[in-house]
Amino acid sequence: MNRILAGIVVALLCGIGGCQDSRDEAPPVDREEALRAARADSVARATEMYDAAVFDTITWETENARWERGGVVWSFTCQRCHGSDGKGHGPDATNFDMAVPDITAADWPYAGDIPAIRERIFVGHDSEMPSMGLIGLTYRDVDASAHYIDDLLRTGP
Ligand code: HEC
C-alpha cells in the first residue's frame, strides 16, 4: 500500500517536471551568443537581398527634398540610438548600454562614401545596428538618410 502511495507521489512530482533526467535537458542557452547569431543571420540575408542598382532608379525633385526626408527618417528611426547630432548618445544607447559610433567623427571610415553608407544602413551589423532593409526601410529612405548623414550631420548646421 505504501509503495502504491509512493508511486503516486512520484508520478505527481514527475508530472510537474520534478523528475527530468538532467542528461535530457537542453544545454543552457547563452543569450548574448544567440542574439549575435540571429543578427549575423539577418546581416547575411540583407546582404543577399541588397541591390545597389535600385538607387539609380530613385529621383528627388530637389536636394532639399531628399535632406528633408532624411531628417524625418533620422528622427523617427535612427536618433534613438545615434542621437539627434549623430554622436552616438541617443536615449537607447544610454539606456541599453550600447556602443554606438560617432558618425560625425573626422576619421569616420565611410565619410564621403554614399554607396558604402547606404549599404551599411540596409545591411546592418551583427552588433546592434539593425538590418534596416530587412525590417522594411525603403531604398528611398535609405538613400535619404545616407545623404542626411553625409551632407548635413557630418558638416554641422
Ligand atoms: C538600435 C540602435 C540603432 C538604430 C535604431 C540605428 N542604428 Fe545605426 N548603428 C548602431 C550601432 C550600434 C552601430 C555600430 C555598428 C558596429 O560597428 O558595431 C551603428 C552603425 C551605423 C552606421 C555605420 C556603419 C558601421 O558599420 O559602422 C551607419 C551609417 C548607421 N548606423 C546609420 C543608421 C541609420 C541611417 C539609422 C536609421 C535609419 C540607424 N543607423 C539606426 C545602432 C543603431
Boltz pocket constraint, residues with backbone or C-beta under 6 A from the ligand:
constraints:
  - pocket:
      binder: B
      contacts: [[A, 73], [A, 74], [A, 77], [A, 78], [A, 79], [A, 80], [A, 81], [A, 82], [A, 92], [A, 98], [A, 99], [A, 100], [A, 101], [A, 103], [A, 117], [A, 120], [A, 121], [A, 124], [A, 125], [A, 127], [A, 128], [A, 129], [A, 130], [A, 132], [A, 137], [A, 145], [A, 146], [A, 149]]
      max_distance: 6.0
